């Protein structure tokens, strides 16, 4: 971990994309004290930030585009990882940017005695010179930054899970309770649960039909998803299935006579 690189990253106040700043902070944590040689994989940054790998790659491209980071010496990663296809990209921080003010803040106030160190090319002048380069911490990561997790109590009321819809509560007025329960169960078993909208539409279909129970029984017997009132004749028996316990030979003979 390099304190200088992290401090520099914190001072890049002109980066208005909060997610990109977060990725920059984590990348700086892997760089040496001069802001060079950071090569964490996208998966490592994803683990540190909680962002998806796709978002991490997008934000790294954004930081490259606006000139906050640049491609570094790719041979550094090769010294640690033999396989070329598994080597992450090496990045350098553009520390020559120095400290940048936030958008809208007044610039040029570097000379006042506020306790801020003067900088030259983005490096503190009080840094001891002649010291050897700090080892790259990419392999042995010492600092992990985690996003705070929002509690359930902080979630807006609209984001809380709505109660599950019960189709039994939307039974059409002219359908018997048992037949409607059978229809709800049938739709559940075939993986097509009734929704509030489908219940309302089916109620409209059955509203003026003389044998609504027979319409539903026809769909259940045939394994259909929808209702087809036009296929049931007005004289059909209400609530009666062909394979039901109340069906007998006499009923069957009467139906044939009706045809």
C-alpha angles and dihedrals in degrees: 000000000000117000091195093054093046091049091050092050091051090055095057091101094156091073099097095182103093093198092051090051090052091053090047091053092053092045090051089054089064095047126093122249091278092053094252139122102030111158111161113154120246087249091056092051089047090054091048097047104030089233123131118262089243091055092047092054091047092051093047089054089049092052089050091050096052093045101248094121134017138194111280136198103312091196088075091070089046090061089063104030120047099191111081094206091057099048114112120222116272115228134191123203115237092235091167086079087076121192113335125200123238116262110281096016121124115261129209098049094121097114100064121102099250097133093259115134118237114245136210117198090344096301125110111249090219092065111119111249127219096039117134119255114274114248114262107259095205093106097041105038113197104177127053122187116204128189113237112254116235115235122236089245090061093055115105117252091246091058094056115102113271118229114269115261116248111206091199088074091061100058113154111248095240097048122090119244096241095049092048090049089052090051093050090050092047092053090048093052094051091049096251104111116193116253128202090256094050091048091053093049093048091048088055090050093053098038097099100023115118093216109033094156090056091051091055093044090053091056093046093049092050095042092241125163097212139042123253109192092172090066094060118078119227091247095059117128114257116244095356124135123199090232096038125123093250095056116106140168092265092058090048091052091049091052091051090050090052090055 
